[in-house]
Amino acid sequence: MNIALLTAGGVGSRMNMSIPKQFVHVNDKPLIIYTLEKFERHPDIDAIVVTCLKGWENILRAYVKQFKIKKLITIVESGDTGQDSIRNGLLEIEKRFSDDDNVIIHDGNRAMVSSEIISDCIVKTELKGCAIASIPTVEVVLYTENETSSKKSSQIVK
Protein backbone atom coordinates (compact mmCIF):
# COMPACT_ATOMS: atom_id res chain seq x y z
CA MET A 1 0.00 0.00 0.00
CA ASN A 2 0.99 3.61 -0.55
CA ILE A 3 -0.14 6.08 2.09
CA ALA A 4 0.15 9.83 1.62
CA LEU A 5 0.87 11.78 4.80
CA LEU A 6 0.00 15.43 4.22
CA THR A 7 1.02 18.04 6.77
CA ALA A 8 -1.34 20.97 7.26
CA GLY A 9 -0.43 22.21 10.70
CA GLY A 10 1.12 25.57 9.98
CA VAL A 11 -0.44 28.87 10.98
CA GLY A 12 0.90 30.77 7.96
CA SER A 13 2.43 33.55 10.08
CA ARG A 14 4.44 34.94 7.16
CA MET A 15 1.23 35.35 5.18
CA ASN A 16 -0.10 37.82 7.80
CA MET A 17 -3.67 36.53 7.35
CA SER A 18 -6.40 35.65 9.80
CA ILE A 19 -6.58 32.02 8.62
CA PRO A 20 -3.86 29.40 8.05
CA LYS A 21 -2.60 29.39 4.46
CA GLN A 22 -3.77 25.82 3.84
CA PHE A 23 -7.34 27.10 4.20
CA VAL A 24 -6.92 30.19 2.01
CA HIS A 25 -9.25 29.97 -0.97
CA VAL A 26 -7.86 30.08 -4.50
CA ASN A 27 -10.57 30.12 -7.16
CA ASP A 28 -13.25 29.15 -4.61
CA LYS A 29 -11.33 26.18 -3.23
CA PRO A 30 -9.03 25.91 -0.18
CA LEU A 31 -5.37 25.29 -0.98
CA ILE A 32 -5.32 22.04 1.01
CA ILE A 33 -8.05 20.61 -1.22
CA TYR A 34 -5.94 21.14 -4.36
CA THR A 35 -3.20 19.09 -2.71
CA LEU A 36 -5.60 16.43 -1.47
CA GLU A 37 -7.05 16.11 -4.97
CA LYS A 38 -3.62 15.37 -6.44
CA PHE A 39 -3.20 12.40 -4.12
CA GLU A 40 -6.87 11.40 -4.34
CA ARG A 41 -6.64 11.12 -8.12
CA HIS A 42 -3.32 9.28 -8.19
CA PRO A 43 -4.04 5.61 -8.97
CA ASP A 44 -1.20 4.31 -6.78
CA ILE A 45 -2.17 6.19 -3.62
CA ASP A 46 -4.35 3.95 -1.47
CA ALA A 47 -4.94 6.13 1.59
CA ILE A 48 -4.37 9.66 2.87
CA VAL A 49 -3.65 10.85 6.42
CA VAL A 50 -3.56 14.58 7.20
CA THR A 51 -2.01 16.27 10.21
CA CYS A 52 -4.09 19.36 10.88
CA LEU A 53 -3.84 22.46 13.03
CA LYS A 54 -5.81 22.03 16.25
CA GLY A 55 -9.26 23.60 15.98
CA TRP A 56 -9.40 23.29 12.20
CA GLU A 57 -10.14 19.56 11.97
CA ASN A 58 -13.91 19.98 11.52
CA ILE A 59 -13.41 22.61 8.84
CA LEU A 60 -11.09 20.23 7.00
CA ARG A 61 -13.65 17.40 7.35
CA ALA A 62 -16.33 19.66 5.86
CA TYR A 63 -14.12 20.52 2.89
CA VAL A 64 -13.21 16.85 2.39
CA LYS A 65 -16.91 16.01 2.24
CA GLN A 66 -17.73 18.95 -0.02
CA PHE A 67 -14.99 18.12 -2.51
CA LYS A 68 -15.56 14.35 -2.30
CA ILE A 69 -12.15 13.24 -1.05
CA LYS A 70 -12.63 9.50 -0.48
CA LYS A 71 -9.10 8.27 0.32
CA LEU A 72 -8.75 10.30 3.53
CA ILE A 73 -8.53 7.78 6.36
CA THR A 74 -8.03 10.10 9.31
CA ILE A 75 -7.05 13.56 10.48
CA VAL A 76 -4.38 13.74 13.19
CA GLU A 77 -3.61 16.78 15.32
CA SER A 78 -0.42 18.45 14.16
CA GLY A 79 2.51 19.15 16.41
CA ASP A 80 4.32 22.31 17.41
CA THR A 81 6.75 21.93 14.49
CA GLY A 82 6.68 20.29 11.10
CA GLN A 83 8.80 17.44 12.46
CA ASP A 84 6.33 16.92 15.31
CA SER A 85 3.45 16.88 12.85
CA ILE A 86 5.17 14.24 10.72
CA ARG A 87 5.86 12.18 13.83
CA ASN A 88 2.20 12.38 14.91
CA GLY A 89 1.11 11.27 11.45
CA LEU A 90 3.60 8.41 11.31
CA LEU A 91 2.55 7.15 14.74
CA GLU A 92 -1.07 7.04 13.54
CA ILE A 93 -0.07 5.30 10.31
CA GLU A 94 1.92 2.74 12.32
CA LYS A 95 -1.30 1.84 14.21
CA ARG A 96 -3.35 1.36 11.05
CA PHE A 97 -1.02 -0.02 8.39
CA SER A 98 1.73 -2.57 7.81
CA ASP A 99 5.45 -1.91 8.21
CA ASP A 100 5.80 -2.98 4.55
CA ASP A 101 3.63 -0.10 3.30
CA ASN A 102 5.13 3.02 1.75
CA VAL A 103 4.51 6.47 3.23
CA ILE A 104 4.80 9.52 1.00
CA ILE A 105 5.19 12.67 3.11
CA HIS A 106 4.13 15.93 1.50
CA ASP A 107 3.43 19.49 2.63
CA GLY A 108 -0.30 20.12 2.30
CA ASN A 109 0.36 23.69 1.16
CA ARG A 110 2.29 22.56 -1.91
CA ALA A 111 -0.52 21.90 -4.33
CA MET A 112 1.58 21.97 -7.49
CA VAL A 113 2.96 18.45 -7.00
CA SER A 114 2.58 16.48 -10.21
CA SER A 115 1.36 12.95 -10.69
CA GLU A 116 4.77 12.19 -12.19
CA ILE A 117 6.58 13.27 -9.03
CA ILE A 118 4.26 11.16 -6.87
CA SER A 119 4.78 8.16 -9.17
CA ASP A 120 8.54 8.64 -9.22
CA CYS A 121 8.68 8.73 -5.41
CA ILE A 122 6.72 5.51 -5.22
CA VAL A 123 8.91 3.76 -7.82
CA LYS A 124 12.16 4.93 -6.24
CA THR A 125 10.95 3.94 -2.77
CA GLU A 126 10.12 0.47 -4.03
CA LEU A 127 13.58 0.18 -5.63
CA LYS A 128 15.74 1.80 -2.96
CA GLY A 129 13.71 1.73 0.26
CA CYS A 130 13.28 5.50 0.43
CA ALA A 131 13.22 8.56 -1.83
CA ILE A 132 13.19 12.34 -1.75
CA ALA A 133 11.66 14.34 -4.59
CA SER A 134 13.63 17.24 -5.97
CA ILE A 135 13.57 19.34 -9.09
CA PRO A 136 16.30 21.52 -10.55
CA THR A 137 16.02 25.17 -9.53
CA VAL A 138 17.79 28.34 -10.50
CA GLU A 139 19.34 30.16 -7.57
CA VAL A 140 20.48 33.75 -7.82
CA VAL A 141 23.40 34.67 -5.61
CA LEU A 142 24.64 38.21 -5.04
CA TYR A 143 28.31 38.61 -4.19
CA THR A 144 29.32 41.84 -2.48
CA GLU A 145 32.91 42.95 -2.82
CA ASN A 146 32.36 46.10 -0.82
CA GLU A 147 29.34 48.02 0.37
CA THR A 148 28.68 49.71 -2.98
CA SER A 149 29.27 47.09 -5.69
CA SER A 150 28.06 43.57 -6.21
CA LYS A 151 27.86 40.99 -8.95
CA LYS A 152 25.11 38.52 -9.68
CA SER A 153 25.54 34.85 -10.46
CA SER A 154 22.82 32.41 -11.48
CA GLN A 155 23.31 28.71 -11.25
CA ILE A 156 21.19 25.62 -11.64
CA VAL A 157 21.08 23.60 -8.45
CA LYS A 158 20.36 19.88 -8.85
C-alpha positions as CSV (number, residue, x, y, z in Angstrom):
1,M,0.0,0.0,0.0
2,N,1.0,3.6,-0.6
3,I,-0.1,6.1,2.1
4,A,0.2,9.8,1.6
5,L,0.9,11.8,4.8
6,L,0.0,15.4,4.2
7,T,1.0,18.0,6.8
8,A,-1.3,21.0,7.3
9,G,-0.4,22.2,10.7
10,G,1.1,25.6,10.0
11,V,-0.4,28.9,11.0
12,G,0.9,30.8,8.0
13,S,2.4,33.5,10.1
14,R,4.4,34.9,7.2
15,M,1.2,35.3,5.2
16,N,-0.1,37.8,7.8
17,M,-3.7,36.5,7.3
18,S,-6.4,35.6,9.8
19,I,-6.6,32.0,8.6
20,P,-3.9,29.4,8.1
21,K,-2.6,29.4,4.5
22,Q,-3.8,25.8,3.8
23,F,-7.3,27.1,4.2
24,V,-6.9,30.2,2.0
25,H,-9.2,30.0,-1.0
26,V,-7.9,30.1,-4.5
27,N,-10.6,30.1,-7.2
28,D,-13.3,29.2,-4.6
29,K,-11.3,26.2,-3.2
30,P,-9.0,25.9,-0.2
31,L,-5.4,25.3,-1.0
32,I,-5.3,22.0,1.0
33,I,-8.1,20.6,-1.2
34,Y,-5.9,21.1,-4.4
35,T,-3.2,19.1,-2.7
36,L,-5.6,16.4,-1.5
37,E,-7.1,16.1,-5.0
38,K,-3.6,15.4,-6.4
39,F,-3.2,12.4,-4.1
40,E,-6.9,11.4,-4.3
41,R,-6.6,11.1,-8.1
42,H,-3.3,9.3,-8.2
43,P,-4.0,5.6,-9.0
44,D,-1.2,4.3,-6.8
45,I,-2.2,6.2,-3.6
46,D,-4.3,4.0,-1.5
47,A,-4.9,6.1,1.6
48,I,-4.4,9.7,2.9
49,V,-3.7,10.8,6.4
50,V,-3.6,14.6,7.2
51,T,-2.0,16.3,10.2
52,C,-4.1,19.4,10.9
53,L,-3.8,22.5,13.0
54,K,-5.8,22.0,16.3
55,G,-9.3,23.6,16.0
56,W,-9.4,23.3,12.2
57,E,-10.1,19.6,12.0
58,N,-13.9,20.0,11.5
59,I,-13.4,22.6,8.8
60,L,-11.1,20.2,7.0
61,R,-13.6,17.4,7.3
62,A,-16.3,19.7,5.9
63,Y,-14.1,20.5,2.9
64,V,-13.2,16.8,2.4
65,K,-16.9,16.0,2.2
66,Q,-17.7,19.0,0.0
67,F,-15.0,18.1,-2.5
68,K,-15.6,14.3,-2.3
69,I,-12.1,13.2,-1.1
70,K,-12.6,9.5,-0.5
71,K,-9.1,8.3,0.3
72,L,-8.8,10.3,3.5
73,I,-8.5,7.8,6.4
74,T,-8.0,10.1,9.3
75,I,-7.0,13.6,10.5
76,V,-4.4,13.7,13.2
77,E,-3.6,16.8,15.3
78,S,-0.4,18.4,14.2
79,G,2.5,19.2,16.4
80,D,4.3,22.3,17.4
81,T,6.7,21.9,14.5
82,G,6.7,20.3,11.1
83,Q,8.8,17.4,12.5
84,D,6.3,16.9,15.3
85,S,3.4,16.9,12.8
86,I,5.2,14.2,10.7
87,R,5.9,12.2,13.8
88,N,2.2,12.4,14.9
89,G,1.1,11.3,11.5
90,L,3.6,8.4,11.3
91,L,2.5,7.1,14.7
92,E,-1.1,7.0,13.5
93,I,-0.1,5.3,10.3
94,E,1.9,2.7,12.3
95,K,-1.3,1.8,14.2
96,R,-3.3,1.4,11.1
97,F,-1.0,0.0,8.4
98,S,1.7,-2.6,7.8
99,D,5.5,-1.9,8.2
100,D,5.8,-3.0,4.6
101,D,3.6,-0.1,3.3
102,N,5.1,3.0,1.7
103,V,4.5,6.5,3.2
104,I,4.8,9.5,1.0
105,I,5.2,12.7,3.1
106,H,4.1,15.9,1.5
107,D,3.4,19.5,2.6
108,G,-0.3,20.1,2.3
109,N,0.4,23.7,1.2
110,R,2.3,22.6,-1.9
111,A,-0.5,21.9,-4.3
112,M,1.6,22.0,-7.5
113,V,3.0,18.5,-7.0
114,S,2.6,16.5,-10.2
115,S,1.4,13.0,-10.7
116,E,4.8,12.2,-12.2
117,I,6.6,13.3,-9.0
118,I,4.3,11.2,-6.9
119,S,4.8,8.2,-9.2
120,D,8.5,8.6,-9.2
121,C,8.7,8.7,-5.4
122,I,6.7,5.5,-5.2
123,V,8.9,3.8,-7.8
124,K,12.2,4.9,-6.2
125,T,11.0,3.9,-2.8
126,E,10.1,0.5,-4.0
127,L,13.6,0.2,-5.6
128,K,15.7,1.8,-3.0
129,G,13.7,1.7,0.3
130,C,13.3,5.5,0.4
131,A,13.2,8.6,-1.8
132,I,13.2,12.3,-1.8
133,A,11.7,14.3,-4.6
134,S,13.6,17.2,-6.0
135,I,13.6,19.3,-9.1
136,P,16.3,21.5,-10.6
137,T,16.0,25.2,-9.5
138,V,17.8,28.3,-10.5
139,E,19.3,30.2,-7.6
140,V,20.5,33.7,-7.8
141,V,23.4,34.7,-5.6
142,L,24.6,38.2,-5.0
143,Y,28.3,38.6,-4.2
144,T,29.3,41.8,-2.5
145,E,32.9,42.9,-2.8
146,N,32.4,46.1,-0.8
147,E,29.3,48.0,0.4
148,T,28.7,49.7,-3.0
149,S,29.3,47.1,-5.7
150,S,28.1,43.6,-6.2
151,K,27.9,41.0,-9.0
152,K,25.1,38.5,-9.7
153,S,25.5,34.8,-10.5
154,S,22.8,32.4,-11.5
155,Q,23.3,28.7,-11.3
156,I,21.2,25.6,-11.6
157,V,21.1,23.6,-8.4
158,K,20.4,19.9,-8.9
